[in-house]
Amino acid sequence: QVQLVESGGGLVQAGGSLRLSCAASGSIFSSSAMGWFRQAPGKEREFVACISRSGRSTYFADSVRGRFTISRDNAKNTVYLQMNSLKPEDTAVYYCAARDKYSMGYIGTTVSDYVYWGQGTQVTVSS
């Protein structure tokens, strides 16, 4: 069983930055590719970014590429999402998620690619 706890959300003005953290319990963290998703009111949960087990490879949704970065610290069982140049359309609840350790590859862009989910943290970007 893996538990994921997100933190770092809040209210920020457009153009500002936030860093989200996701702390994982359990020993499988370093064996799992990780991802971030977001869900705005009335919309489906959408992929934001993912990172390989080692942290050497990352992949982003077109909507955030060049503005967001994802990283991980396997010694701390934590994955991060650095969000810069935030826009009002980035407003959403952000979720971190872990893939099964037996998953092939690290790129997972759909909800069904992930087996563990956090509770989410709210990010609100004002214009």
Secondary structure, 3 states (H helix, E strand, C coil): CCCEEEECCEEEECCCCEEEEEEECCCCHHHCCEEEEEECCCCCCEEEEEECCCCCCEEECCCCECCEEEEEECCCCEEEEEECCCCHHHCEEEEEEECCCCCCCCCCCCHHHCCEECCCEEEEEEC
